[in-house]
Amino acid sequence: MGTSNYLIIFMKILTIGTNGFLGSWVNKLLQKNVSNFEISEISGKEDCDLTEFSQINSYLKENSPDIVINCAAFVGGISYGYKYPVEMLSKNSLMAMNIYKASSENGIKKLINPISNCVYPAEFTTYKEENIFNGPPDKSVFNYALSKRLFIQLGQSYFDQYSFSSANVVLSNMYGPGDHFYAERSHALGAIIKKICDAKINNLNTVEIWGSGKPIREWLYIEDGAKSLIKSINIPDGHHLFNVGVEKGISIKELAEIIKLEVGWEGEFNYNQSKPDGVLEKKVNGTKGKEILQWEVSTELRTGISNTVDWYNKNYKKYE
């Protein structure tokens, strides 16, 4: 993977949210593969609180980046959304409004935002860009999804009124080394890896999995998700909304069995059906994203799971 895969002219790039899962990978790939970028980062709210306009406005004014890749979010799994509905909506919405306003007013050439696929209406099973506002999101992610829809509409509005360019890149559920493995913040794949690895380490015979195991999800390896954001630097000016995904779903039950094999654990699963399943099926149609980026994801699920299991087994003590 060489420099030519990314950009051929010098630019100053700011990545926001590098303490997070996706942001850390974006920053790592930029540092590793690109020699003609001047790279800066805002790791978290200790560096700059995006919910305070004055802070992000001052930062952009002083540092003058050309491109902003904004991976900051207040986010977690389904349980996190039920526990913090106000923060899910208000904090993420404030971030959206402040980052668009500050970027537009400080001469940023392009703002790039990853968007969760939970923004799509609950009634659809395969997500296409033209359907994104054609119904409400699922109640299990409603507040977070509304805040991410705001990013999308702000992108359109700022381009219409100020010719400010942005790319809102809708990503499948991501997983991989460095994921959130704390129970409250993890998504299904990361949570299952932690539970099964911990069960093997502690010689447990059963693992509880939330819900029925029937929901179908699509999983995007974190390195591919990060690459898609970096690739978005090169697309033309304008307001861009497109999906990036693998276009193939797998049930939670099948996923658990694959992880079980990769971990080498021989116990049994207990599916706790008193816990919510969330949306029963969701996959993204990535055709438009492939055309815009002239690139597609490449990491197979089994390879990605194997890499993630290896990483967790080397780092599990920090999640005890």
C-alpha positions as CSV (number, residue, x, y, z in Angstrom):
1,M,0.0,0.0,0.0
2,G,1.9,3.0,-1.2
3,T,1.6,6.8,-1.1
4,S,0.1,6.9,-4.6
5,N,-3.0,5.2,-3.3
6,Y,-3.9,8.3,-1.4
7,L,-2.9,11.7,-2.7
8,I,-0.4,13.4,-5.1
9,I,-0.3,16.9,-3.7
10,F,0.7,18.3,-0.3
11,M,-2.1,19.0,2.2
12,K,-2.6,19.7,5.9
13,I,-4.9,17.1,7.4
14,L,-6.6,17.2,10.8
15,T,-8.0,14.0,12.3
16,I,-10.5,14.6,15.1
17,G,-11.2,11.8,17.6
18,T,-7.9,9.9,17.4
19,N,-8.5,8.4,20.9
20,G,-11.4,6.5,19.4
21,F,-11.5,3.2,17.5
22,L,-11.9,4.6,14.0
23,G,-10.0,7.8,14.5
24,S,-6.9,6.0,15.8
25,W,-6.9,3.8,12.7
26,V,-7.2,6.8,10.4
27,N,-4.4,8.5,12.1
28,K,-2.2,5.4,12.0
29,L,-2.7,4.9,8.3
30,L,-2.0,8.5,7.5
31,Q,1.2,8.4,9.6
32,K,2.3,5.1,8.1
33,N,1.5,5.5,4.4
34,V,1.6,9.1,3.4
35,S,4.7,11.3,3.3
36,N,3.2,14.4,1.6
37,F,0.6,15.2,4.3
38,E,1.2,17.5,7.3
39,I,-0.8,15.6,9.9
40,S,-2.3,17.0,13.1
41,E,-4.8,15.4,15.5
42,I,-7.4,16.3,18.2
43,S,-7.3,13.1,20.3
44,G,-10.4,13.9,22.4
45,K,-12.3,16.6,24.2
46,E,-9.3,17.3,26.4
47,D,-7.6,18.8,23.4
48,C,-10.7,20.4,21.9
49,D,-14.4,20.0,23.0
50,L,-16.5,20.0,19.8
51,T,-19.6,20.8,21.8
52,E,-18.1,24.2,22.4
53,F,-18.0,26.2,19.2
54,S,-15.4,28.7,20.4
55,Q,-12.9,25.8,21.0
56,I,-13.1,24.2,17.5
57,N,-13.3,27.6,15.8
58,S,-10.2,28.8,17.6
59,Y,-8.3,25.6,16.8
60,L,-9.1,25.7,13.1
61,K,-8.3,29.4,12.9
62,E,-4.9,28.8,14.5
63,N,-3.9,25.6,12.7
64,S,-5.5,26.1,9.2
65,P,-5.9,22.5,8.0
66,D,-7.0,21.9,4.4
67,I,-8.9,18.7,5.2
68,V,-10.8,17.7,8.4
69,I,-11.6,14.0,9.1
70,N,-14.0,14.1,12.0
71,C,-14.2,10.7,13.8
72,A,-15.4,12.2,17.1
73,A,-18.7,10.9,18.5
74,F,-20.5,10.1,21.7
75,V,-21.4,6.5,20.9
76,G,-21.7,3.0,22.3
77,G,-23.7,-0.2,21.8
78,I,-27.5,-0.6,22.1
79,S,-27.4,-0.5,26.0
80,Y,-25.4,2.8,25.8
81,G,-28.2,4.3,23.7
82,Y,-30.9,3.3,26.1
83,K,-28.9,4.7,29.1
84,Y,-27.9,8.0,27.6
85,P,-30.6,9.1,25.1
86,V,-30.2,12.9,25.9
87,E,-26.4,12.8,25.5
88,M,-26.7,10.7,22.3
89,L,-28.9,13.3,20.7
90,S,-27.6,16.6,22.1
91,K,-23.9,16.0,22.2
92,N,-23.6,14.6,18.7
93,S,-25.9,17.3,17.3
94,L,-23.8,20.0,18.9
95,M,-20.7,18.5,17.4
96,A,-22.3,18.4,14.0
97,M,-23.4,22.0,14.0
98,N,-20.1,23.3,15.4
99,I,-17.8,21.4,13.1
100,Y,-19.7,22.4,10.0
101,K,-19.9,26.1,11.0
102,A,-16.3,26.3,12.1
103,S,-15.0,24.4,9.0
104,S,-17.0,26.5,6.6
105,E,-15.9,29.8,8.2
106,N,-12.2,28.9,8.4
107,G,-11.6,27.9,4.8
108,I,-11.5,24.1,5.2
109,K,-11.5,22.6,1.7
110,K,-13.3,19.4,2.7
111,L,-14.9,17.9,5.8
112,I,-15.1,14.1,6.0
113,N,-17.5,12.4,8.4
114,P,-18.1,8.7,9.0
115,I,-21.8,8.0,9.5
116,S,-23.3,4.9,11.2
117,N,-25.6,2.9,9.0
118,C,-28.2,3.1,11.8
119,V,-29.3,6.4,10.1
120,Y,-31.3,4.4,7.7
121,P,-35.1,3.7,8.2
122,A,-35.8,0.6,10.3
123,E,-38.1,-0.8,7.6
124,F,-35.3,-1.4,5.1
125,T,-33.0,-4.4,5.1
126,T,-30.6,-3.3,2.4
127,Y,-29.6,0.4,2.7
128,K,-29.4,2.6,-0.4
129,E,-28.6,6.3,-0.2
130,E,-31.8,7.5,-1.8
131,N,-33.8,5.9,1.0
132,I,-32.0,7.5,3.9
133,F,-34.8,9.9,4.9
134,N,-37.7,7.7,3.9
135,G,-38.8,6.7,7.4
136,P,-37.7,6.8,11.0
137,P,-34.6,5.0,12.4
138,D,-35.1,2.0,14.7
139,K,-36.1,3.0,18.2
140,S,-33.0,1.2,19.7
141,V,-30.7,3.8,18.0
142,F,-33.2,6.6,17.4
143,N,-31.4,9.5,19.1
144,Y,-27.9,8.7,17.8
145,A,-29.3,8.2,14.3
146,L,-31.1,11.5,14.3
147,S,-27.8,13.3,15.2
148,K,-26.0,11.6,12.4
149,R,-28.8,12.5,9.9
150,L,-28.2,16.1,11.0
151,F,-24.6,15.7,9.7
152,I,-25.9,14.6,6.3
153,Q,-28.4,17.4,6.0
154,L,-25.9,20.0,7.2
155,G,-23.6,18.8,4.4
156,Q,-26.2,19.4,1.8
157,S,-27.2,22.8,3.3
158,Y,-23.7,24.1,3.7
159,F,-22.9,23.2,0.1
160,D,-26.1,24.8,-1.2
161,Q,-25.6,28.0,0.7
162,Y,-21.9,28.4,1.0
163,S,-20.4,25.9,-1.6
164,F,-18.7,24.2,1.3
165,S,-17.6,20.6,0.4
166,S,-18.1,17.6,2.6
167,A,-18.3,13.8,2.4
168,N,-20.6,11.9,4.7
169,V,-19.5,8.2,4.4
170,V,-22.0,5.7,5.7
171,L,-20.1,2.7,7.1
172,S,-21.2,-0.8,8.0
173,N,-20.7,-1.9,11.6
174,M,-17.0,-1.9,12.2
175,Y,-14.8,-4.3,14.2
176,G,-11.1,-5.1,14.5
177,P,-8.0,-4.6,16.7
178,G,-8.5,-1.8,19.2
179,D,-12.3,-2.0,19.2
180,H,-14.3,-1.0,22.3
181,F,-14.5,-4.3,24.3
182,Y,-16.0,-2.8,27.4
183,A,-19.4,-4.3,27.7
184,E,-21.4,-1.1,27.8
185,R,-19.7,0.5,24.7
186,S,-19.1,-2.6,22.5
187,H,-21.1,-3.6,19.4
188,A,-22.1,-7.2,19.0
189,L,-19.0,-8.6,17.3
190,G,-16.6,-7.1,19.8
191,A,-18.8,-8.0,22.7
192,I,-19.0,-11.7,21.6
193,I,-15.2,-11.9,21.1
194,K,-14.6,-10.6,24.6
195,K,-17.1,-13.0,26.1
196,I,-15.8,-16.0,24.3
197,C,-12.1,-15.2,24.9
198,D,-12.8,-14.5,28.5
199,A,-14.7,-17.8,28.8
200,K,-11.8,-19.7,27.5
201,I,-9.3,-17.9,29.7
202,N,-11.5,-18.5,32.8
203,N,-12.6,-22.1,31.9
204,L,-16.3,-21.2,31.6
205,N,-18.7,-23.5,29.9
206,T,-21.4,-21.0,28.9
207,V,-21.6,-17.6,27.3
208,E,-24.6,-15.3,27.3
209,I,-25.5,-13.5,24.1
210,W,-28.1,-10.8,24.0
211,G,-31.3,-11.4,22.0
212,S,-32.3,-14.3,19.8
213,G,-29.2,-14.6,17.7
214,K,-31.3,-14.1,14.5
215,P,-30.5,-10.5,13.6
216,I,-28.4,-10.2,10.5
217,R,-25.6,-7.6,10.4
218,E,-22.9,-6.6,8.0
219,W,-19.3,-6.2,9.4
220,L,-16.6,-3.9,8.0
221,Y,-13.0,-4.4,9.1
222,I,-11.7,-1.2,10.7
223,E,-8.8,-0.8,8.4
224,D,-11.1,-0.8,5.4
225,G,-13.3,1.7,7.1
226,A,-10.4,4.0,7.8
227,K,-9.1,3.7,4.2
228,S,-12.5,4.7,2.9
229,L,-12.2,8.0,4.8
230,I,-8.7,8.7,3.5
231,K,-9.8,7.8,0.0
232,S,-12.5,10.5,0.3
233,I,-9.9,13.2,0.4
234,N,-9.5,12.8,-3.4
235,I,-13.1,13.0,-4.5
236,P,-14.3,16.2,-6.2
237,D,-15.8,19.2,-4.4
238,G,-19.5,19.0,-3.5
239,H,-21.8,17.4,-1.1
240,H,-21.2,13.6,-1.1
241,L,-23.3,10.9,0.7
242,F,-22.4,7.3,0.0
243,N,-22.1,3.9,1.6
244,V,-19.1,1.8,2.2
245,G,-19.7,-1.9,3.0
246,V,-19.2,-5.5,2.1
247,E,-22.8,-6.1,1.0
248,K,-23.0,-9.4,2.8
249,G,-24.8,-10.0,6.1
250,I,-24.4,-12.7,8.7
251,S,-26.6,-13.6,11.7
252,I,-25.4,-13.1,15.2
253,K,-25.7,-16.8,15.8
254,E,-23.5,-17.7,12.8
255,L,-21.1,-15.0,13.8
256,A,-20.8,-16.4,17.4
257,E,-20.0,-19.9,15.9
258,I,-17.2,-18.5,13.8
259,I,-15.7,-16.6,16.7
260,K,-16.0,-19.8,18.8
261,L,-14.0,-21.7,16.3
262,E,-11.4,-18.9,16.0
263,V,-11.0,-18.8,19.8
264,G,-11.0,-22.5,20.2
265,W,-13.6,-22.5,22.9
266,E,-15.9,-25.6,23.3
267,G,-18.7,-24.3,25.5
268,E,-22.4,-23.5,24.8
269,F,-24.3,-20.3,24.1
270,N,-27.2,-19.0,26.2
271,Y,-29.3,-16.6,24.1
272,N,-31.0,-14.2,26.5
273,Q,-34.2,-13.3,24.6
274,S,-35.3,-10.8,27.3
275,K,-32.7,-8.5,25.8
276,P,-33.4,-6.4,22.6
277,D,-32.4,-7.6,19.2
278,G,-32.5,-4.2,17.6
279,V,-33.1,-4.1,13.8
280,L,-33.6,-7.7,12.5
281,E,-31.5,-7.2,9.3
282,K,-29.3,-4.5,7.9
283,K,-26.8,-4.5,5.1
284,V,-25.6,-1.6,2.9
285,N,-25.5,-1.3,-0.9
286,G,-22.0,-0.1,-1.5
287,T,-22.3,0.4,-5.3
288,K,-22.2,4.2,-5.2
289,G,-19.3,4.3,-2.8
290,K,-17.2,2.0,-5.1
291,E,-17.8,4.3,-8.0
292,I,-17.0,7.5,-6.2
293,L,-13.9,6.1,-4.4
294,Q,-12.7,3.9,-7.3
295,W,-11.9,1.3,-4.6
296,E,-13.6,-1.4,-2.6
297,V,-13.1,-3.2,0.7
298,S,-10.9,-6.2,0.7
299,T,-10.7,-7.9,4.2
300,E,-12.5,-11.2,4.6
301,L,-14.6,-11.7,7.7
302,R,-12.7,-14.7,8.9
303,T,-9.4,-12.9,8.5
304,G,-10.6,-9.9,10.3
305,I,-12.0,-11.9,13.2
306,S,-8.8,-13.9,13.5
307,N,-6.8,-10.6,13.7
308,T,-9.2,-9.2,16.3
309,V,-9.1,-12.3,18.4
310,D,-5.3,-12.3,18.4
311,W,-5.3,-8.7,19.4
312,Y,-7.8,-9.1,22.2
313,N,-5.9,-12.1,23.6
314,K,-2.8,-10.0,23.8
315,N,-4.6,-7.0,25.4
316,Y,-7.4,-8.5,27.4
317,K,-6.1,-7.5,30.9
318,K,-7.0,-3.9,30.2
319,Y,-10.7,-4.9,29.8
320,E,-10.9,-7.0,33.0
